Amino acid sequence: MPARASAKDILAYGADGIVISPGPGDPAQLDYVVDTASGLIGKIPLLGICLGHQVIARALGGRTYKLKFGHRGANHPVIDTVTGQVYITSQNHGFAVDAAGLSADMEVTQVHLNDDSVEAMEHRTEPVFTLQYHSEASPGPNDTEYIFDKFMTLVKEGI
């Protein structure tokens, strides 16, 4: 769907799940995408990757900020705050999520080990989760492909 598609248009399309994809762009300048994401939460399974992660965070009350140098390339260590598992990730972004202000319904589930930036979040009651890094890049070599299995399970279960 085009970036300017409304939640109503997307839902009318009849998709089983939505991936809000990577950027480029400054998430603070994408209020129209944030509004769309807000209209999709609770209606369809959502996975946000990179810019999609930032957009969903903003839709749930979070803020974003510009990183001093950005996260570029492979070998970025990320820890799962639930399991303690460390993943080696591939990243390519200049903005990050500030967890302050996030809805209490959103749980930070992974953080970057170098700077404690938010790397993944999961909604406590809705089929919504996000990640900052590019799991599709398979940098570890397949460490984070489970994300897509998890998303497909949510899609199959529906809302």
C-alpha positions in Angstrom: 0.0 0.0 0.0 1.2 3.6 -0.6 2.6 5.5 2.4 -0.4 7.8 2.4 -3.0 5.1 2.5 -5.4 5.5 5.4 -6.2 2.8 8.0 -9.7 2.6 6.4 -8.2 2.0 3.0 -5.7 -0.6 4.3 -8.4 -2.5 6.2 -10.7 -2.4 3.2 -8.0 -4.2 1.2 -8.6 -7.3 3.3 -5.0 -8.0 4.4 -4.5 -10.5 7.2 -1.5 -8.6 8.7 0.5 -5.5 8.1 4.2 -4.9 8.1 5.1 -1.2 8.5 8.4 -1.3 6.6 11.8 0.5 7.0 12.3 4.1 6.0 14.0 6.3 5.1 12.8 9.3 6.9 12.5 11.2 10.1 9.6 9.6 12.1 8.7 13.0 13.6 7.8 14.2 10.1 5.4 11.3 9.4 2.3 12.2 11.3 0.1 10.8 8.5 1.8 7.4 8.9 1.5 7.6 12.7 -2.2 8.3 12.3 -2.6 5.3 10.0 -0.7 3.1 12.5 -3.0 4.3 15.3 -6.0 3.4 13.3 -4.7 -0.2 12.7 -3.8 -1.0 16.3 -6.2 -3.5 17.6 -7.7 -4.2 14.3 -5.1 -6.3 12.5 -1.7 -7.9 13.5 1.1 -5.3 13.0 4.9 -5.7 12.7 7.0 -2.6 12.5 10.6 -2.8 11.3 13.0 0.1 11.6 11.1 3.2 10.6 7.9 1.1 11.2 9.1 0.5 14.8 9.5 4.2 15.3 6.1 5.0 13.8 4.3 2.5 16.0 6.2 3.8 19.0 4.9 7.3 18.2 1.4 6.0 17.6 1.5 4.7 21.2 2.8 7.9 22.8 6.5 7.4 22.4 8.9 9.9 21.0 11.9 9.5 18.7 15.3 11.3 18.7 18.2 11.6 16.3 21.2 9.5 17.2 24.5 11.3 17.3 26.1 8.9 14.8 23.4 6.4 13.9 23.6 2.7 13.9 25.0 1.4 10.6 26.2 -2.0 9.5 26.3 -5.4 11.1 27.4 -6.8 14.4 25.2 -4.6 16.7 24.6 -6.6 19.9 21.0 -6.6 21.1 19.8 -8.3 24.3 16.3 -9.7 24.8 15.2 -8.3 28.2 12.8 -11.2 28.7 15.1 -14.2 27.9 18.6 -12.7 28.2 19.4 -14.0 24.7 21.9 -11.8 22.8 21.4 -11.3 19.1 23.9 -9.9 16.6 21.9 -7.6 14.4 22.2 -5.6 11.2 21.2 -2.0 11.5 20.8 1.1 9.3 19.0 4.0 11.1 19.7 7.5 12.3 16.7 7.8 14.7 15.8 5.8 17.8 12.7 5.4 20.1 12.6 7.2 23.5 10.6 4.9 25.7 9.5 7.7 27.9 5.9 8.5 27.2 5.1 5.1 25.6 1.8 3.7 26.5 1.9 1.4 29.5 0.5 -1.3 27.1 3.8 -1.3 25.2 6.7 -3.3 26.7 10.3 -2.8 25.7 11.6 -6.3 25.0 15.1 -5.7 23.5 17.8 -3.1 24.0 21.0 -2.3 22.2 24.0 -3.3 24.4 26.2 -0.4 23.3 23.8 2.5 24.1 20.6 1.0 25.7 18.5 2.3 22.9 15.1 0.6 22.4 15.5 -2.3 19.8 12.1 -4.1 20.1 8.7 -3.7 21.7 5.6 -5.7 22.1 2.1 -4.7 23.0 0.8 -6.4 26.1 -2.8 -7.0 24.8 -2.8 -6.5 21.0 -1.0 -8.4 18.2 1.6 -5.6 17.7 5.3 -5.9 17.9 8.3 -4.0 16.5 12.0 -4.1 16.0 14.5 -1.5 15.2 17.1 -3.6 13.4 16.8 -5.5 10.1 16.0 -9.1 11.0 15.5 -9.9 7.3 19.2 -9.3 6.9 20.0 -12.5 8.8 23.3 -11.2 10.2 23.7 -14.0 12.8 23.1 -15.9 10.3 19.5 -16.7 11.2 19.3 -15.4 14.7 16.3 -13.2 14.3 14.3 -14.9 11.6 12.0 -16.1 14.4 10.4 -12.7 14.2 8.7 -13.6 11.0 7.5 -16.9 12.4 6.0 -15.0 15.3 4.3 -12.6 13.0 2.9 -15.3 10.8 1.5 -17.1 13.9 -0.3 -13.8 14.9 -1.6 -13.5 11.3 -3.0 -17.0 11.3 -4.6 -16.5 14.7 -6.2 -13.2 13.6 -7.8 -10.8 15.9 
